């Protein structure tokens, strides 16, 4: 029975991953092990489940029908386990969490390490990536996302806090180029822009009447890493649009000077998101509850001009 369930689980992973190699990586197996498991399953069922070539794989008609039934069966098993798990006091098992690189490293990881220490039978696996991962298809229990959330029928979200933002630059840069006093003055300055993963948005800033404007500042330098942007700003490369929890220590040390504070720069909302399920496993619930309690403490300290 265990081998039958293992074969079905591997088959579903192989379908949803799109390749045996990707399924093997998700399951921490070798590609050969996945291939042999699928071959044994096909032999036992007496049908071919996949069309396989050197470049791609696709389901046969029998494979598609079998996959749909397997997904329903595994869903029922997951629901049964979650129903039992929801009554447990101690979270157990492996918790896979997707987090943004810098916010995850500095703000989320310490919280989840506390969770791991609190529950010895819990394994915490963090994946650091600034792209928006597919939590369901990539096998994550939980994700943390910064910024607006698109509508989703398959995900549930809980607000963790508000990330205050600011625009800053090094004192040397401002001494050379002048400190912009208005939003229109930003047009004569150079910015260090976040780029990558299809991100081409401007900086959202409020004018003196409180209206939000999207500012697109001239830039010769783009990074897909927020810490690299902060480092470049300290080196005098231009203005930077940064979260206050990151820039605060540099403003206090004098390495950066605040140009527009959180009163003028539009903040970003932070959420925990997870796949919609009838029963939320205790490991996921414990992580969400701790993030809700601890993340606001990281975000609450504002940075104001002249401090």
N, C-alpha and C positions, 0 to 999 in steps of 0.2 A: 504493500500500500504506500509506504513512504517513497519508494522508487517511482510509483505511478504519479504521485503528487509532484515529486521533484521534476519529472519529465514534463508535466503539464506546465509548471511554473517556468521552466526554462524555455519551453515553446512560446509561451505568452511574452516573455521578455525578448525573445528573438524577433517576434513579430513587431513589438512596439519599439524596439531599439533600431530596427531597420537593417541590422546585420548581425551575424554571429559574433563578430569581433567586438561590436559595441555592447552587445548583451553580455559577453564574457567580462568586459571591463566593469559593467555595472554589478555583476554577480560575483566579481573577484574570482573568476575561473579562467582557464585557458580557452582559447578559441577551439582547440581540439576537443576539450571536454564538452563544450556546448554542442559541437558538431556530432559527437558520438551519442550524446543524450537524445538529440533530435533523430538520429538514425535509428536508435533503439525504439523510440516512440513510433516512428513510421513502420518499422518492422512489426511491432506488436499490433498496431492498428490495421496493417495490411494496405495502407494507402500512402500516396506521396503527398506531403504537406506543403512543400516548397518547390517552386521552379528555381533552380540555381544555375547561374552562369558565373564566369570569372569576375564579372563586374557588378552584378546585382542579384537580388533574390526577391521573389514575390510569392504570394500564397497561391496554391492551386484552389480550385473550387471546393474540394474537400477540406483543404486547409482553412479556408475562410469560414466555412460552416463550423468546423471544429473549434476554431479560435473564438467565435462568438459564444459558443456554449461554455468554453473554458473560462472566459472572462466572467460570465454570469456565475459560474460555480465558485471561482476564486473570490468573487465579490461577496458571495454568501459566507464563505469561510472567514474572510476578513471581518465581516460584520459580526459574526459569531465570536471571534476572538476579541474584537474591540468591545463588545458588550460585556464580556467577562473581564476584560482589562480595565474597563471604566470603573469597576468596583474595587480595584486594587488600590492600596495606599502607596505602594512603592513602584515608580516607573521602572520598566525593564526593557531590554532589547536595544536595537540600534536606532538612533535618531539621526536622520540625514537632513541637514539644513543648508540651504543656499543663501548666501549673503553677499552684499556688495563688498568689493575688495577692502577699501580703507575703512569705511564705517564698520564693516564686519570685523576687521582686525582689531580696531581700537575700542569699539563700543559693544559689539555683540559677543565676540569670542570670550571676553572675561566673564560675562554673565553666564554663558553656557558652560564654561569651565567650573563655575561655582555649582551649577546644576549637576555636573558629572561628579563632583566631590560629594555632593549631598546624597546622591543615589549610586552606590557602588555597582549595582547591577545594570546600570544604564551606560550604553556606548554612544558617544557623541561624535558625529562626523560632519565637519564643516567644509563646504565648497565655496571658495572665494572667486566670484566672477561678476563683472559689471553688466553683463548682458542679462536680459530677462529670460530666465530658464523656464522650460515647460516642466512644472513641478510633477504633474501626473505622469507624463511619458518618460521623464528622466528619473523617476523613482525617489523624489524628495518628500519628506514628511512636512516640511515647513520652509518658508522663505521669508526673508526680510527685504522690503522694497522701499526705496526713497523716491518720492515724487508721486504724481497722480496715478491712480490705478484705472486701467481700462475695465469696462463692464465684463463680467465673466460669470457664466452659468456653472462652471466647474470648480470655482474657488470661493473660499470664505476669507474675510479680512477682519483684522482688529487693529485699531489705531494704537500706536506705541508712543507717539509724541510728534512734536513739531521741530524741525531742524531750522534754526535761525541762520540766515545767510548774510554776508556782507561783501563789500568790494574794498579791496585794500591794495597797497603797493609798498615798496620799500621807501624809506625816507630819501635815499639817494635818487631814486627815480622821480619822486615828487619834487625834489629840489631842482632837478634838471628840467623837467617837463611842466612843472606847475601842478597844483592841486585842483582838480575839476570841482567847481562849486555847483554846477547844474548838470542835468542829464544831457543837455545839448553839448556841453563842453567835453563830454566823453568822445565825441566824434574826432577830436584832435589827438586822442591818445591811442596807445597800443595796448591790446589785451592779450592775456595768455588764456587760450580757449580750450575747454574740454571737448575733445573730438574722439570719435570712434563709435562702433556699434550703431551707425546710422544717426548719431546725435549731431544735429546742426542747429539747435535752438539758440536763441539769443539770451540775454540776461534780463529777467523780469524785475523791473524797478518801478516804484511809485513816484509820480511827479509831486509837486508841492500841493496839488489839489487832491492827492490820494488816488489818482487814476493809474492803473498799471500799464506800463509801456514795455515793449520788448526791444531792448537795445542790442544792436549788432555792432560790435566794436571791431575795428580793424585789427588783424592779428597775423603775425608771421610764424607763431609758434602754437602748436596744438599738441595736447597730450591726452591719453585716455586713462591717466592716473592722477588723482587729486593731489596726492603728496608731491608729485613732480611739478604740478602747477604751483603749489606753495613754495617749493624750493626755487623755482624759476623767478617767482615774484620777489623772494628774499634777495636773489642775485641781481635784481633790477631790470628784469626783462619786460615788465609792464604791469598793468592792472590785473588783478585776479578776483574772480567771483568764487568765494569759498564758504564752507560751513563755519559758523562761529566756534563750534567746539574744537575745530582744527586750528583756525587762525588765532584763537584767543591767546595761546601761550606765546606766539610770535609777536602779537601786539603788545603784550605785557613786557616782553623782553626788549622791545624797541626795534626788532628786526623788520616788522611790518607796521604800517600806519593805516588806520582805518579811514577810508574816504567816504563811503556811505554805509551806515549801520543798518541793523535789522528793522528799524523803523521805516526805512526807504526801500530795502531790498526784500522781495517776496520770499517768504520762507517755503520750505518743502515738508510735506507730510510724510511720516514714516509709518509703515504698516507691517504687521506679520500677516502672511497669507498661507493658506493650506488647502489641500484638496477637500472638496465638500464630501462629507461622509455622515452616515446616520449616527455613528458612535465615534467620538473623538478619543483616540487612545490616551491613556494616562501620561505616557511619555511626552506626547505633543501638548497636552493640556498643561503639564507642569512647566514646559519650556515657555509657552505663551504667557502663562501667569507671571513667571519670573521676569520675562522681558517687559511686560506691562509695568511691573513694579520698579524695575531698575533703569530702563532706558531713559525715562524722563530726568533722572538724576544726572545723567551724562549731558543732557541737552539744556538744562535749565539755566546755566550760567551765561548771561548775555555779554556781549562785547560792545562797548559804546565808544564813540569818537573821543579821542583824547585820553583813553585809558589803556 
